[in-house]
Amino acid sequence: MARGINRLSAAQVKNAAPGSVVQDGGGLFLKKSQAGGRWFYRFQLNGKRRDMGLGSYPDMSLSDARKERSKWAACCER
């Protein structure tokens, strides 16, 4: 099965259970908590997996997190 990007909707993010991890594809995921959550971008650098924090949910919306992921993916792509 092919990996897609932009698989989530804003409603899915909002309704995700606290303690869960929801993935949007392309390395973007949200670790949901009681208070909100944190957006992360997962990528590889020099053969090692890295997780970069992008911002807090709901302060950073899904669309804003996607824009940040795209910015960093273009920057770090090799």
N, C-alpha and C positions, 0 to 999 in steps of 0.2 A: 504494500500500500504506500502510495506517495505521501510524503510529509507536506502539509499545507501550511500557509501562514494566514493570519487573521481569521482564526477559527472561532473565536469567542464573540459574543454579543455583550453589550453593556448590561443587559438583564441577567445573563449567566454569571457575570462577574459580581453583580450586586447580590445575587441569590446564592452564591457559593457559601458553603458551610465554613464556620471558623475552624482553623486548623488544617484546611485543605490547601492543595496546590493546584491551581488551574493554569493550563498552558495554552497560549495563543498560537504557538508555532514560531519558527524562525529564531528560537532561543529566548523568546519573551515569556515570562511566567509571573504569576502573582501568588505569594504566600499570604493567605487570608488569615486574619486574626479577629478577635472580638472587637477591637478598636478600629479596625480597617484592614490594613495589610501593607505589603511592600512589593513593588515591582522590581524584577531582576531581569538582566540579560545574560544568558549563558553563551560563552564562546570559547574557542580554543586559541591559545597563544603559545607558540613554541612547543606544540604537542601536549600541552596541559590545559585541562578544563578550568575556566575561570567564571565566576559569577560576579557581575557588576550590579550594584544597587542603582536603580534609576529614580526612585522616589516613592512617596507614601500614597497609598490609596485611602481615601477618595480625593486627596488633594491633587493627585495626578490622575486624570481620566485614562480610559483605555486608549483613546485616540492619541493623547499626548504621549503615552508610554510607547505606542507604535512609532511615533515620530522620533522619539529618542533612540529606540532600537535601530531604526533605519539609519539615523545619523552615525551611531557607533559602529554599525555593521559596515557601512561604507568606509569609515575611517580605518577600521581594524582588518578589513578583508585583505587577504594575501594570497 
